[in-house]
């Protein structure tokens, strides 16, 4: 890489810090594809990788002043941000997946499998406790969980349906599940 290109990239960051959208577009044109490729290699998902790249460039737009030219080149900094965001996203997805799997396994109890009236009564009681705990959640968390688990929608589909960003939907589901577990552990 030439010294001229390094200088151009540093100048782009100075312009971005001054809220120059053209400079951000130039930086995106230069590194957007490579950032996407890195995110995709880590996540293996088109949607998640696109979201990571958008998050990274949003972070660059908001926090360009935190870039220190003496610590790393612009491309190194940008790829480090992409890698960190992708790994963070992967960890969240893995936690959410494990939590969703545990909830789905808990929900596989069928009333037809219950042979005795006592077991049937216990199942109904437990169902009521789950409904009660679900009703105590904040509306936005309950709505996200109901759309995901009762209607089988993906986080991206929920985001499209509600007009709320996918990351926000994922956070609401994760927080809601955590609160449900806490509430149910106190009851059961």
Backbone torsions as a table, in degrees:
resi	resn	phi	psi	omega
1	UNK	NA	135.1	-176.8
2	UNK	-80.7	158.1	177.1
3	UNK	-62.4	-32.6	178.8
4	UNK	-61.5	-44.9	-178.9
5	UNK	-65.9	-40.2	177.0
6	UNK	-59.9	-43.0	178.7
7	UNK	-64.0	-40.2	178.7
8	UNK	-61.3	-42.7	-178.6
9	UNK	-66.7	-40.7	177.6
10	UNK	-64.4	-38.9	177.7
11	UNK	-64.5	-39.8	176.9
12	UNK	-58.4	-42.6	180.0
13	UNK	-65.6	-37.6	176.4
14	UNK	-61.9	-43.3	179.6
15	UNK	-66.8	-38.1	178.1
16	UNK	-64.4	-40.2	178.2
17	UNK	-60.8	-27.0	177.3
18	UNK	-90.2	12.9	177.5
19	UNK	64.8	40.8	175.9
20	UNK	-89.4	105.8	-176.9
21	UNK	-65.1	-32.1	178.8
22	UNK	-63.5	-38.9	178.9
23	UNK	-65.3	-41.0	177.4
24	UNK	-63.0	-41.5	178.8
25	UNK	-62.8	-39.4	178.3
26	UNK	-65.2	-43.2	178.1
27	UNK	-63.5	-41.0	178.3
28	UNK	-63.9	-44.4	178.5
29	UNK	-59.7	-35.8	-177.7
30	UNK	-75.6	-38.2	-171.5
31	UNK	-124.1	-4.0	-177.6
32	UNK	-57.6	-46.4	-179.3
33	UNK	-65.6	-44.1	-179.5
34	UNK	-65.4	-38.3	177.5
35	UNK	-64.8	-42.5	178.0
36	UNK	-61.3	-44.8	-179.0
37	UNK	-60.3	-42.0	178.6
38	UNK	-64.3	-46.3	179.8
39	UNK	-62.8	-40.8	-179.4
40	UNK	-66.3	-36.9	178.5
41	UNK	-61.9	-36.4	-179.4
42	UNK	-79.1	-43.1	-171.4
43	UNK	-96.2	-31.7	-178.6
44	UNK	68.3	21.8	-178.3
45	UNK	-135.8	128.1	180.0
46	UNK	-61.9	-51.1	-177.4
47	UNK	-60.1	-48.2	-178.2
48	UNK	-64.5	-39.3	-179.9
49	UNK	-65.9	-42.3	177.3
50	UNK	-61.5	-41.3	-179.7
51	UNK	-65.6	-39.6	177.8
52	UNK	-61.5	-45.4	-179.3
53	UNK	-62.5	-43.1	177.2
54	UNK	-61.8	-41.4	177.6
55	UNK	-61.1	-43.3	-178.1
56	UNK	-63.4	-47.6	-178.2
57	UNK	-71.3	-28.0	173.1
58	UNK	-66.7	-41.8	177.9
59	UNK	-63.9	-41.0	178.0
60	UNK	-61.5	-42.9	179.8
61	UNK	-60.9	-41.2	-175.2
62	UNK	-84.0	-30.5	-170.1
63	UNK	-129.2	34.6	179.9
64	UNK	-59.7	-29.6	-179.0
65	UNK	-61.6	-21.7	-179.7
66	UNK	-78.2	-10.2	179.2
67	UNK	-73.2	130.9	179.2
68	UNK	-116.1	108.8	-176.2
69	UNK	-60.3	-25.3	-179.3
70	UNK	-75.3	-17.4	-176.8
71	UNK	-91.3	-34.1	-179.8
72	UNK	-164.2	162.3	175.1
73	UNK	-71.9	161.4	-178.8
74	UNK	-60.4	-45.8	-178.3
75	UNK	-64.7	-38.3	178.2
76	UNK	-63.1	-44.6	178.9
77	UNK	-61.8	-45.2	-178.9
78	UNK	-63.4	-43.3	-180.0
79	UNK	-70.5	-31.7	175.6
80	UNK	-65.3	-42.3	176.9
81	UNK	-61.6	-43.7	-179.9
82	UNK	-62.7	-47.3	-179.1
83	UNK	-61.0	-45.6	-179.9
84	UNK	-61.7	-45.3	179.9
85	UNK	-64.3	-41.4	-179.0
86	UNK	-65.4	-42.3	179.1
87	UNK	-66.7	-41.5	176.0
88	UNK	-59.4	-44.3	-179.8
89	UNK	-63.8	-40.1	179.1
90	UNK	-62.3	-42.6	179.0
91	UNK	-63.5	-43.1	178.8
92	UNK	-63.3	-43.8	179.5
93	UNK	-61.7	-40.8	179.9
94	UNK	-65.8	-43.1	178.2
95	UNK	-63.9	-44.9	-179.4
96	UNK	-63.5	-40.5	179.5
97	UNK	-63.7	-43.4	178.7
98	UNK	-64.3	-41.6	-180.0
99	UNK	-66.1	-42.9	179.4
100	UNK	-64.3	-39.9	179.2
101	UNK	-63.5	-42.7	179.3
102	UNK	-63.6	-42.2	178.9
103	UNK	-65.3	-40.2	-179.9
104	UNK	-66.7	-37.9	177.7
105	UNK	-65.4	-39.2	177.6
106	UNK	-64.8	-32.1	-176.9
107	UNK	-81.2	-6.2	-176.6
108	UNK	-75.9	-2.5	177.9
109	UNK	-66.6	128.6	-178.7
110	UNK	-113.2	139.9	-179.5
111	UNK	-66.6	-24.8	179.1
112	UNK	-69.7	-20.8	178.3
113	UNK	-80.1	-11.8	-176.7
114	UNK	-89.4	113.6	-173.6
115	UNK	-87.2	-30.3	-172.7
116	UNK	-106.6	148.1	179.2
117	UNK	-58.3	-34.6	179.8
118	UNK	-64.4	-42.8	178.4
119	UNK	-65.2	-39.5	178.2
120	UNK	-61.6	-43.8	178.6
121	UNK	-63.0	-41.0	178.6
122	UNK	-64.9	-39.4	178.5
123	UNK	-62.8	-45.9	179.8
124	UNK	-62.9	-40.4	179.1
125	UNK	-63.0	-44.5	179.9
126	UNK	-64.0	-39.3	177.5
127	UNK	-61.0	-42.4	178.4
128	UNK	-64.4	-39.8	178.7
129	UNK	-63.4	-40.5	177.9
130	UNK	-64.6	-44.9	178.5
131	UNK	-60.8	-42.8	179.3
132	UNK	-63.0	-44.5	178.9
133	UNK	-63.9	-39.5	179.1
134	UNK	-64.3	-39.2	-180.0
135	UNK	-67.6	-22.6	-179.4
136	UNK	-81.8	-11.6	179.2
137	UNK	-70.1	154.4	171.5
138	UNK	-57.7	146.8	-174.4
139	UNK	-52.6	-44.8	-175.9
140	UNK	-67.4	-34.4	176.9
141	UNK	-71.9	-42.8	179.0
142	UNK	-62.0	-43.7	-179.6
143	UNK	-61.0	-45.3	-179.4
144	UNK	-62.8	-43.2	179.9
145	UNK	-66.1	-43.2	179.9
146	UNK	-63.3	-41.3	178.6
147	UNK	-65.6	-37.5	-178.9
148	UNK	-74.4	-46.5	-171.2
149	UNK	-92.8	-34.6	-178.2
150	UNK	-91.2	-28.9	179.0
151	UNK	-105.5	-7.3	176.2
152	UNK	70.5	23.2	-179.6
153	UNK	-80.7	145.7	173.8
154	UNK	-77.5	166.6	178.6
155	UNK	-60.8	-39.3	178.8
156	UNK	-64.2	-40.4	179.1
157	UNK	-66.6	-39.1	177.2
158	UNK	-63.9	-42.6	178.9
159	UNK	-59.9	-43.9	178.8
160	UNK	-63.8	-44.4	-177.7
161	UNK	-65.7	-39.1	-174.8
162	UNK	-97.4	-16.8	-176.9
163	UNK	77.9	16.4	-179.6
164	UNK	-104.7	140.1	-178.7
165	UNK	-56.5	145.8	-178.1
166	UNK	-57.3	-42.5	179.5
167	UNK	-59.2	-38.7	178.3
168	UNK	-66.4	-41.7	178.2
169	UNK	-60.3	-46.5	-179.0
170	UNK	-60.9	-41.5	179.1
171	UNK	-64.4	-42.6	179.8
172	UNK	-62.7	-41.7	179.2
173	UNK	-65.2	-45.4	-178.2
174	UNK	-62.5	-45.9	179.3
175	UNK	-65.5	-41.0	179.8
176	UNK	-63.2	-43.7	178.9
177	UNK	-63.6	-40.6	178.7
178	UNK	-61.5	-43.7	179.4
179	UNK	-67.1	-38.5	177.8
180	UNK	-62.2	-45.9	178.9
181	UNK	-58.3	-44.8	-179.8
182	UNK	-61.7	-47.9	-178.4
183	UNK	-63.8	-41.7	-178.6
184	UNK	-72.4	-31.3	178.2
185	UNK	-67.8	-28.2	177.5
186	UNK	-75.1	-30.5	-177.8
187	UNK	-85.0	-47.6	-171.0
188	UNK	-84.2	NA	NA
